Amino acid sequence: MMNLKKMNKLSLSRIGGIFHSRNAVALDWDHQSLAAVEVADRNNGAEIIHFTIRAFPADGMNAAWLKAIWQQEHFSEHRVICCLPPALVEYKSLVMPDLPLAQLEEAVKIEMDSGSSGHSTSLVKIIDWQKQYQMLLVNIALVKLELLAKEFQVLKQAGLEIEWTGFRYQGLQNFINFNRNFWDDTTTSTIYLDIDKDATELGIVKNEVMVYRREIGWGCSALLNNLRGNNSQAIISSEITDLIEEVRLSLAAYKADTKDEIPLKIEAFGKIEAAPTIRDSLLQELGLHLYTSEKTKLSGMITHKHTPRLAPLLGLALDHIKILPPKAVRLYTPEQDRSRWNREKLLLGIAVIITCSFALVGLVMIFQASSIRNQQAEVWLQHQSASLSELRRSEHQIIQNTKQIQQLDLWLAKQNQELEFLLLLQNNLPDGTQITDLTIENGIVKDLSGVTPSVSLLLNRFKTVPGLRNLAVKGTIASIPAGEAFQMEGMISDKERAK
């Protein structure tokens, strides 16, 4: 049994280490280069440990080149999260019956298999869905499995193991939410352009939720080629006009659907080399101020001009280490699913074997102990028959003592209140609440300090939970950028639990 005296004082670092201690390495690649970043969860927040952006060698990305980069950059993890390149993903929307999730997934796969050719070789993943009258509007992603397997093969040959694969827009959503208000920006909505060579994605994040996302038919490759080739201004203007018109139509559609006002700022990610060329046109034609982030709220290494390229990777890494509430859709290939299932079966088999082994050893020891005891008892009785009555009295006393020991064990088990309190506290903290200090002495919470979005919400939650309702605020509640700082005290149990 654990000595409760050793747990009278708990620090945040000790509590935090219980829940997540691993770093996260996220990477992606385009037709020219590879980007990778490692993020760790520290006591003072997320920290960038390493990052690199490397142009491909002449023969493209290969295992030997990638393995050398991993050694040169000293990444601490070989288990990585991949951000899907836009060229491997196609997004679609389907109107489907209102079905439970498992049935909905099967219905979507059947619908896609029976549709246009080529989808049977794609991995179908449901992203989200919403009610539309009596039906569901289901947004799905089609991932080109053959191309993805080819890229993954290079990573595996370099000694990397893919934990899961995420989508760029979800990484950008996490990045925007994590850095909201970091630049004294009080707006609740953010427009972004994720610029790629063949297509550009426009998205709107409002109140930490992706409320609009559309791939517009414009890529920056033609614009950049014209700029490098010193082509005529008329050709460049035509490229910019096409983009402005696509953005105008997208924002008009969003406003018509939601009646919301359009934010005045728009953030650029991806191929930001095109941003200076289109910045003036966006401002003059649409009144949108285009900017690119070079700072983040993460500590550690400073990413500077590389921030727009690393943004989706940082967002997925923050999701993985649970700095943000997990929201990203995690994609697993059939091979990964089989590997996970085989690993789970192996672990289950090992657990069963270990359990059976302990049970068998226990039975053998019980039988051996019983046999030895009986043999010794017979020998002793033969030589000590005169003391038989005393032995019976002793046996009776032993039975009574055993019952008392059992009662004592039950009583001691009920004293394990501090551990129960920690588990109860963990399970009932509202989202966004962080505990910074906790001191328990003799069954009394002397100090429970932390930061929460709303102390009143926290107290209301505690009042409904036996075992926490005795906690009360002490001192004053302070408002800080992260929320409301508070201190509490009280008994860790109440009359209802005592019964």
SULKA-V86767 format. One record per backbone hydrogen bond with DSSP energy under -1.0 kcal/mol. NH is the residue of the N-H (numbers start at 1). CO is the residue of the C=O. Records with the same first field share a line. If there is no record, write none. Layout:
NH->CO ; CO
//
This chain:
6->3
7->4
8->5
10->438
15->11
16->12
17->13
18->15
20->16
24->39
26->37
27->81
28->35
30->33
34->54
35->28
36->52
37->26
38->50
39->24
40->47
42->45
45->42
47->40
48->299
49->38
52->36
54->34
56->32
60->57
66->62
67->63
68->64
69->65
70->66
71->67
72->68
73->69
75->70
80->161
81->25
82->164
83->27
84->166
88->85
89->86
90->142
92->140
94->138
96->136
99->97
104->100
105->101
106->102
107->103
108->104
109->105
110->106
111->107
112->108
113->109
114->110
119->116
122->119
123->143
125->141
127->139
128->139
130->137
132->135
135->132
136->96
137->130
138->94
139->128
140->92
141->125
142->90
143->123
144->88
145->143
148->144
149->145
150->146
151->147
152->148
153->149
154->150
155->151
156->152
157->153
158->154
159->156
160->155
161->78
163->80
165->331
166->82
171->167
172->168
173->169
174->170
175->171
176->172
177->173
178->174
179->175
182->179
184->181
190->205
192->203
193->267
194->201
195->269
196->199
200->216
201->194
202->214
203->192
204->212
205->190
206->209
207->188
209->206
211->204
212->204
214->202
216->200
218->216
220->196
221->197
224->220
225->221
226->222
227->223
228->224
229->225
231->226
236->232
237->233
238->234
239->235
240->236
241->237
242->238
243->239
244->240
245->241
246->242
247->243
248->244
249->245
250->246
251->247
252->248
253->249
254->250
255->251
256->252
257->253
258->254
259->255
266->289
267->191
268->291
269->193
270->308
271->195
272->270
274->271
275->272
278->274
279->275
282->278
283->279
284->280
285->281
286->282
288->282
289->264
291->266
299->46
301->48
306->303
307->304
310->306
311->307
314->310
315->311
316->312
317->313
318->314
319->315
320->316
321->317
323->318
324->318
331->165
337->333
338->334
339->335
340->336
341->337
342->338
343->339
344->340
345->341
346->342
347->343
348->344
349->345
350->346
351->347
352->348
353->349
354->350
355->351
356->352
357->353
358->354
359->355
360->356
361->357
362->358
363->359
364->360
365->361
366->362
367->363
368->364
369->365
370->366
371->367
372->368
373->369
374->370
375->371
376->372
377->373
378->374
379->375
380->376
381->377
382->378
383->379
384->380
387->384
388->385
391->387
392->388
393->389
394->390
395->391
396->392
397->393
398->394
399->395
400->396
401->397
402->398
403->399
404->400
405->401
406->402
407->403
408->404
409->405
410->406
411->407
412->408
413->409
414->410
415->412
416->413
417->415
420->416
421->417
422->418
423->419
424->420
425->421
426->422
427->423
433->430
434->451
436->449
437->449
438->10
439->447
440->8
441->444
444->441
445->490
446->439
447->439
448->488
449->437
450->486
451->434
452->484
458->454
459->455
460->456
461->457
462->458
463->459
465->462
468->465
469->465
471->468
472->489
474->487
478->485
480->483
483->480
484->452
485->478
486->450
488->448
489->472
490->445
492->443
498->494
499->495
//
